[in-house]
Amino acid sequence: MLIGWVLFRAQTFGDAFGALAAMGAGGAGPALLDVPALLLAGLVLSVEIAVESGVAPAWRRSPFVRAGALTAVLLALELGSYPGPAAEFVYFKF
């Protein structure tokens, strides 16, 4: 459906294929995963590997501690990737 919308709204086929190529390749704009986010994900992965291999302390093996830590990481990723105020909705400009 999204591809059909791009084909319907584009002025030319060149514009449509350019938009589809940008959607597939990431396109211009801010990157979703920057260096701090990748470092945070690597830290979480290393802690999970330590827990699964039995190297981590016993209190870190608790499912509640792990769930809380992963929730905090997801919240940090969500808040850290906030791009700012959204652009004005285009359909209000008719």
HELIX and SHEET records of a PDB file:
HELIX    1   1 LEU A    2  ARG A    9  1                                   8    
HELIX    2   2 PHE A   13  ALA A   25  1                                  13    
HELIX    3   3 VAL A   35  SER A   53  1                                  19    
HELIX    4   4 ALA A   58  ARG A   61  5                                   4    
HELIX    5   5 PRO A   63  GLY A   80  1                                  18    
HELIX    6   6 VAL A   90  LYS A   93  5                                   4    
END                                                                             
